[in-house]
Amino acid sequence: MEFNANRVDGANAVITATVTKETIEANLDKVAKQAAKTMNVQGFRKGKVPVTVIKQRFAEKLREDAEGDALRKVLNDGIKELAIASEDLIGEPNISKFDKKEDGSIDVEILVATKPTIDLGDYKSLLPAIVEKEIDVKEIDARLEEISKSSAPLEKITKKRAAKDGDHSVIDFEGFVDGVAFEGGKAEKYPLHVGSGSFIPGFEEQVIGMKYEEQKDIIVSFPESYQAKNLAGKEATFKVTLHEIQEKVAAELNDEFAKRMLPGEENVTIDTLREKIKEQMKSEAMGKYYREELKPAYLETLVERIEFALPNSVVDQEINYALNNKVRTMSEDEINALRENESKVEEMRNELKGDAVSSVKATFIIDALAKAENVQVSDQEVMQVLYYEAMQMGQNPQDVVKQYQEAGYLPAIKMSMIEEKVISKLLDEKLGK
């Protein structure tokens, strides 16, 4: 068997071989003998089927198995020849050539992708300049007013007026479908935040303009996807009475207010609260600064400055992913035009290649940075983040995790968390934190 294994670069290798007819036939005999021991063939006892019968009846399948064995040997020999550790392999090898010759031999070419070797150099020197964010007094005052208003209890407004968007109202309602009241469709003195979207679409909009003690029939349709199947898609009439409108009256910004906001602390004054808010706002500002300016700038610099070979298969996958996303936004006519013009597809792939290369480079660089800085993110940390976000959105955490698992998003989420963690660590160190 003619055989050759070569490194193309630091992340790609090619294995070529000519598998002889004799090798295939020898493999064929081997797999046929093995099959004869286990196969059930009518007219023969199990394990007593003649090899010739097996070869006749299952010729095509046996030859596929024999060729597969030959391919696996070529691959294994090539990996051994190149001294590639199994943990350094990326993805599945790509059989780029499988050419059956008239003499019964097969020309084979296998492309292998490996983890690239990355020299980060003095990566800390590439960190961008960092400017401490300062918080203006007016910003602190605005936040204080916001806290004061949000923490205030709701009070009935003294001046009666019509309800408007954003109001906190108190209503009675009862719902009917085809003139019959339905279960769960009635409530008294119900607190409705108009514009919150907590009711059926169209309901809250019709509350706007209602006056004190006004009664009104509100007609809406339940969504087709409504959880109660007996109501889904049906028109309903709600008899609604508006009793009052409430609003929050901001508390006076004094020491007493500060003490309520900082329970358990001693010698609290409004200035103490101001300082706490300043620290919080500064932390928020720096966090946004990190995420939106410093991190992208640093990654861009690393991608530009650090050169290393990329696995071709990974770049191709990234291009395919971007291409699929682009196709999803296209009209049916545009998609049909693409099907009829392969050169246009290739043109689109070339247009997407630059961003794909940068994205793949960034991923490998982040992985190398994390190893250099000993930064890790456990599966448990990923789960905690997903559970918290799901609960914040009022979703079932287990359902959310399952959806991400089935979609294959968990590795990307983990890498994103590692990216955030390692770059924040480097930026904090530069700031002397």
Summary of the structure (lengths in Angstrom):
residues: 433
radius of gyration: 33.9
end to end distance: 62.2
largest distance: 99.8
contacts: 1160
relative contact order: 0.09
helix: 51%
strand: 19%
